[in-house]
Amino acid sequence: MSDETIRRASLDEIRRMRQAGELHHDPDAPAGESLGREFWASAMRNSPRPAPKSVHLKLDPEVFEFFKAQGKGHLTKMQEVLKAYVEAHR
């Protein structure tokens, strides 16, 4: 799809279009491009990752303040540091 074929609309615009009957599904629309045998020969199936576990964690104040001082996303940064540690010690 090229950018010319994509139109952005707000939720209110979509609701208005639906009420006006401007949105419809064409069951006779042509099928999209086939991906071909080459694609499927090298395609890999990925299993979904398990959901993260919620835990209560006690941290030393200086550790928490270090990450919190970096701004929004400090908990994600802590997760990334822990994940890097696990990968380094496997």
C-alpha positions in Angstrom: 0.0 0.0 0.0 1.3 3.4 -0.8 0.7 6.5 1.3 -1.8 7.8 -1.2 -4.2 4.9 -0.5 -4.1 5.5 3.3 -6.5 8.0 4.8 -6.5 8.9 8.4 -9.8 9.5 10.2 -10.8 10.3 13.7 -13.2 8.0 15.6 -15.9 10.7 15.2 -15.3 10.8 11.5 -15.6 7.0 11.2 -18.8 7.0 13.3 -20.2 9.7 11.0 -19.2 7.8 7.9 -20.8 4.6 9.3 -24.1 6.3 10.1 -24.1 7.9 6.6 -23.6 4.5 5.0 -20.2 5.5 3.6 -18.4 2.5 5.1 -19.0 -0.9 3.6 -17.4 -4.2 3.0 -17.2 -5.5 -0.5 -17.3 -9.4 -0.4 -16.4 -9.4 -4.1 -13.2 -7.4 -3.6 -10.2 -9.0 -5.4 -7.8 -11.0 -3.2 -4.4 -9.4 -2.3 -1.1 -10.4 -3.7 0.1 -14.0 -3.1 3.2 -14.3 -1.0 4.5 -17.2 -3.1 6.4 -20.4 -2.2 9.7 -18.7 -1.5 8.2 -16.7 1.3 6.5 -19.7 2.9 9.6 -21.8 2.5 11.6 -19.5 4.8 8.7 -18.4 7.1 9.2 -19.2 10.7 6.4 -19.6 13.3 6.9 -17.6 16.5 5.3 -18.7 19.7 3.8 -15.9 21.7 5.9 -14.7 24.6 4.5 -15.5 28.1 2.9 -12.6 29.8 5.1 -10.6 32.2 4.8 -11.4 35.9 3.9 -8.7 38.3 6.1 -8.7 41.4 6.7 -6.6 44.5 10.4 -5.6 44.6 12.2 -3.9 47.3 15.1 -1.7 46.1 17.7 0.4 47.8 16.7 4.0 47.6 19.8 5.0 45.7 19.1 2.4 43.0 15.5 3.5 42.6 16.4 7.2 42.6 19.1 6.6 39.9 16.6 5.1 37.5 13.7 7.5 38.4 16.0 10.5 37.8 16.3 9.4 34.2 12.6 10.3 33.7 9.6 8.5 32.2 10.2 4.8 31.5 12.4 4.2 34.5 10.7 0.8 35.3 11.2 -0.3 31.7 14.9 0.6 32.0 15.2 -1.4 35.1 13.7 -4.4 33.2 16.2 -3.9 30.4 19.1 -3.9 32.8 17.8 -7.1 34.5 17.2 -8.8 31.1 20.8 -7.9 30.0 22.2 -9.4 33.2 20.2 -12.6 32.6 21.5 -12.9 29.0 25.1 -12.2 30.1 24.9 -15.0 32.6 23.2 -17.8 30.6 
